Amino acid sequence: MEYEAVIGLEVHAELLTDSKIFCSCASKFGGAPNTHCCPGCLAMPGTLPILNKHAVELGIKAALALNCEILPYSRFDRKNYFYPDLPKAYQISQNDFPLAVNGYINIETEQGIKKIGIKRAHLEEDAGKLIHSEHGDYSLVDFNRSGAPLIEIVSEPDLNTPREAWLYLTKLKSILEYTEVSDCKMQEGSLRCDANVSIRAKGSEKLGTKTELKNMNSFRAIERALEYEIERQKRVLEKGEEVIQETRRWDDARGITITMRTKEEAADYRYFPDPDLPPIVIEKDFIEEVRSKIPELSHERKERYIREFGLPEYDAGVLTDSKKLSDFFEECVNKYPDAKKVSNWIMVELLAILNAEGKEIEDISLTPDNLVKMLNMIDKGTISGKIAKTVFREMLDTGKDPSKIVEEKGLVQLSDEDELEKIVDIVLNENQQSVDDYKNGKDRAFGFLVGQVMKATRGKANPKIVNKLLREKIDG
């Protein structure tokens, strides 16, 4: 039997507020354990929550960018469960009346544009963090994250492949970054994703029994976990057994999913309205005020880069995948007219280094000003393109001005024709066979001669002048 996967994703993104959602404690990442918390975070008797208006604003901003309908009335509920990092023994969330509903994201698949529905987006608080002992006999609790503001974005089960899930998450992350709703740093826990997946006979409308996948710390891990779980469920059905509704965790090292617990239903959480928080009533004027603050999104920037800078669609897509990379590119082209040349250096040199070293653009010392200075030095003939790669790497590591790097390392390009002519004469005298080969139509021999001149000058010779002198000497 042919099977089809049905996938829905639940994404939690931490909102970029200075303080937590129901108290004034700092919500920033890091800090010594239990230093960003107060009696409210710790659920001390007599404390009351006070809603952070900026968290609501950021939630609305995200929902609008996701094409959602903002509900004029929403409400906070208590979601009851017992876990060591939840001191109240309940989480303040939204169940029956979320902030927003009925949105969508368009993803670009190999088959064309596919619309992925967003069922709901709601606000809630985060829990603390358990730190398990290496000895396995106890755990510690850090409440710094407890009460951090989250938006949970729940997709419709419109995804059918792990690749589509990856595309959806990449697009969603881009929207949250461009709107500056969240920094989306998975390594810091500010973007987390759970996946619901089931399989059914291809062409059937009836949904199969779903499992929920947790403990996935990268988009690649999510893709791998879905691939494994889909195959696992197929094997279960092909043996004539039934898939059990449960929560499974992803073991990245072993590449398998493992049973955690049978899946809770909403009734198990005993939701009820939080009596300490009034409903959120959102006026249309406030929604429009927030809408006016939504910046140009990635797909809009991509279209503008193609239209205004004449960049190929692929280049524009890569540059706008990340807001920080796109902002870096924009700052460069505001100071340097050749957008394609800037794009080439970013896409070929910069991204190759970042990908190889597992870094983001904010992790390096290279600035747009220094990249532009280096490009101007190439244009003026001060350095060659080959030397520029050495300068580029040094700038990336140290943040130094390119002119200082060139001066300190003695990398100024040799452009004196009289001096280069002497070197060219020596190379021609020592490589008569290559000269004859070139005269007999072997073009590669000319490249060899250029290489010998460059070797003799340690890469400092101006390639244009070298080419001109060689042709004059051989042809003329």
GITA-V501844 format. One line per field, one symbol per residue. phi: phi as a letter, one per 40 degrees, with the letter a starting at -180 (. if undefined). psi: psi as a letter, one per 30 degrees, with the letter a starting at -180 (. if undefined). burial: I if it has 9 or more other C-alpha atoms within 8 Angstrom, else O. Layout:
BEGIN
phi: ???
psi: ???
burial: ???
END
This chain:
BEGIN
phi: .cbbcbbbbbbbbcccbcbccbacccbccggcdgbbaadcdcgcdgcbcbccccccccccdcccccgcccccbbacbcbcabadcbccgabcabbcbccaafbabcbbccchcbcbcbcabbcaccccbcbccccgbabbbbcdccgccbbbbbcccbcbadccccccccccddcccccfcacfcccbgcbbbbbbbabacdgcccccccbbbbgbbaccccccccdccccccccccccgcbcccabbbcccccgbcbcbaccccdcccfdadcccbcccbbccccccccdccccccdcccdccccccbgccdcdccccccbcccccccdccccbbccccccdcccccccccccccbgbbcccbccbddcccdcccccccgcbccccdcccdcccccbgccccccccccgbcccbcccccccccccccccbdccccccccgcccccdcccccccccbfgcccdccddccccccccb
psi: kklkkjkkkjkkkkkilellfglgkkglkalkkhfhlleeeghkkfkkkkkjeeeeeeeeeeeefghlkkkfklkklkjkljkfgiffglkjakdeilellhalkkljlffakkkjkjelkllllllakkjkkffgglllkjgefkfkklkkjjllifkfleeeeeeeeeeeeeeeeefhelfhjefggfklkkkkklllkkfkfkkakllkklhjgleeeeeeeeeeeeeeeeeeefgglkkkjlkklkjeefhlkkkelkkllefffhklkjffklljjjleeeeeeeeffkakleeeeeeeeeeefgkleeeeeeefekeeeeeeeeeefffkfjeeeeeeeeeeeeeeeeeeghllffflfkleeeeeeeeeeeefgelleeeeeeeeeeeeefglkeeeeeeeghgkkjgjeeeeeeeeeeeeefheeeeeeefggjffeeeeeeeeeeefghgfkjeeeeeeeeeeeef.
burial: OOIIIIIIIIIIIIIIIOIIIIIOIIIOOOOOOOOIIOOIIIIOOOOOIOOIOOIIIIIIIIIIIIIIIIIIIIIIIIIIOOOOIIIOIIIIIIIOIIIIIIIIIIIIIOOOOOOIIIIIIIIIIIIIIIOOIOOOOOIOIIIIIIIIIIIIIIIIIIIIIIOIIIIIIIIIIIIIIIIOIIIIOIOOOIIIIIIIIIIIIOOOOOIOIIIIIIOIIOIOIIIIIIIIIIOOIIOIIOOOOOIOIIIIIIIOOOIIIOOOOOIOOOOOIIIOOIOOIOOOOIOOOOIOOIIOOIOOIIOOIIIIIIOOIOIOOOIIIIIIIIIOIIOIIOIIIOOOOOIIOIIIIIIOIIIIOIOOOOIOOOOIIIOIOIIIIIOOIIOOIIIIOOIIIOIIOIIIIOIIOIOOIIIOOOIIIIIOOOOIIOIIOOIIOOIOOIIOIIOOOIOOIIOIIIOIIIOOIOIIIIIOIIIOIIIOOOOO
END
